Amino acid sequence: MTFSPQPKHLRGATLAAAAVSAALLASCASPGLPPTAELATARNSIAKAESASALESAPLELRAARDKLAMAEAAARDEQFVRARRLAEQAEADAELSERKARAIKTQAAARELARGNEALRQEVERKARP
């Protein structure tokens, strides 16, 4: 069996495909870019949750957000950028959950207070309407 060389027009395509494959493999091996924006967004979300009194109303969710942010920052320092990005996104989600839970609890308390005030007004109107 004899080996016949590739035609010239196919050699260039083969070399180009090999170069693209090598570039793709190299990009998979590199750590990529640090998740700076994701970390900043997670920090901001935690700050918003804290200002919404999440520490009192949703402490477990806020704690999870803080823990995941700390792990994300550690992963970023270790150049594990994919893991860091994922943890930062999870921290943001946990922080948003804690903020929303805290705001919902405040809203429920305000609604209960309004209902009590309305009931007191209703009773006062009824009392004054009696002869």
N, C-alpha and C positions, 0 to 999 in steps of 0.2 A: 504494500500500500504506500502510495507516495503522498506527501504533504504538499498541497498547493498553497502558496501565499495568498493572503487576502488582496483583492484589488485595492488600488490606492484610495479610492473614494470611501471604502469601508474602513480602512486603517485610521483615517482621521476621525470617523464617527466612533470607533472603538476607543481611541485615545480620549476623546471628549467625554464619553460615557465613564471611562475610568477616572478621569479628573473630577467629574461631578460626584461620583461615588466616594472618592477620597475626601472631597470637601464636605459631603454630608456626614461621613463618619467622623471627621475632625470636629464638626459642629456639635455632634452628639457627645463627644468626649470633653469638649470645653465646658467650663462651668456656666457660661452665659453671662448675662448682665445681672447685677445685684437688684433685688426687688425693692429699690428705694421708694418708689411711689406707693407700693402696697404697704410697706412698713409705715410710711407717713399717714396713709389713710387709716390703718388700724389704730395708730396712736391717736389720731383725731377722733375716731369713733369712740374710743375708750374715754377720752376727755369729755365728749358730749354725754356719754352715759353717766359719768361721774357728776356732771353738772345737773343731770336730771334726777339726782338722788338714787342712782342705781345701787350704790353701796348699801343703802337701807332697804330698798324695795326688791332688788334682784341681785343679792350678793353672790350667789353661786354662778350666775351667768357672767357677771363682771369679773369674778375670779378666773373663770375659764378663759375669758378674753385676755386678761393680763398674763396668765400662764402661757397661752399660745403665742402671744406677742414676744414674751421672753425667749421662748424656744425658737421663734422665727429669727429673732436678732442673733441668737447663738448660731443658728444654721447659716445665716448670712456671713457671720464672721468666719465660719469654717468653709465658706465658699460653696455651700450646698444650696445653691440659689433656687432650684426647683422646689425643694423641701421648704425653704424659707418663704417662698412666694405662697405656697399652699397654706402654711401655718398662718401667715399674715392675713390671708383671705379668710381663714377660719376665725381668727381673732376679731377681724372686722365684723363678721356675721354674729359672733357671740356678743360683741359690744352693742351692736344694733338691737339684738334681742333684749339685752338687759336694759337699754334705754327705753325701748318700746314698752317693756313690762313695767318699768318704773313710771312712765307717763300714763299707762293704762290704770295703774293703781291710784295715782293722783287723780285721774279723771273720775274713777269710780267713787273715791272719797268725796270729791266735789259734788258729784251727782247725788250721793246720799245726803250731804249737807243741804243741798237745794231741796230735796224731797222733804227733809225735816222742816225746813223753813216754810215750804208750801203748805205742809200739814198744819203747822202752827198758825199760819195766816187763815187757812180754811176754818179751823176751830174758832179763831177770834171772830171771823165774819159770822159764823153760825151763832156764837154766843151773843153778839150784838144784835142779831136778827130776831132773837127770842124776845117776846114781850115781857 
